[in-house]
């Protein structure tokens, strides 16, 4: 599904050039669940952002389902994100002024489908993560764990092939973190490909493969025993 070839990302300012990623080679097949680990500043978020087409590589190739999209027009990438990708962030990123159902519906923004279908999909996504009973609540009325589950519902309501999660359990206590991991594991078993950045070794072990990064490079890739 994803093939990164000799991919790099540098940030240039007047005085210094920072190499966030240097010579990344990575293949992620459809149906995989990959955890990315490594110390702060090693390039994990940059890598996830490039895979999610929110950022672009400075050099190298990014093939998504065979098509080189490293330099694709922004409109094409926006369509790819809308139709194929789902994002989950550490800080949930829900909109405070919208109800949970309205937040989840944002995952279908710019999708043309009958209102009835949108409503059904939103209900099904909320149901899947166990927050249907909070549909009319606002984010601040929910616990952190519930908010992250709502954010996952927003990410999956469009039925994405690839879910990108940047420290999805980073702001959660043990129990809520475990719930979120169980949801992600279930989504993977149902066919979604997942790439997740995490600092938690036990959560990384719930993925099928663990990638270790250091100084903008991948230094190890190991299959997890599950
Ligand atoms: P991680 O997610 O592993 O903590 P990041 O991908 O956020 O690492 O950052 C990798 C490197 O790139 C760091 O040295 C960071 O300072 C640098 N970096 C990230 N974003 C920017 C930016 N917008 N401008 C300049 N340097 C950046």
Boltz pocket constraint, residues with backbone or C-beta under 6 A from the ligand:
constraints:
  - pocket:
      binder: B
      contacts: [[A, 11], [A, 18], [A, 19], [A, 20], [A, 38], [A, 39], [A, 40], [A, 41], [A, 42], [A, 43], [A, 44], [A, 45], [A, 46], [A, 47]]
      max_distance: 6.0
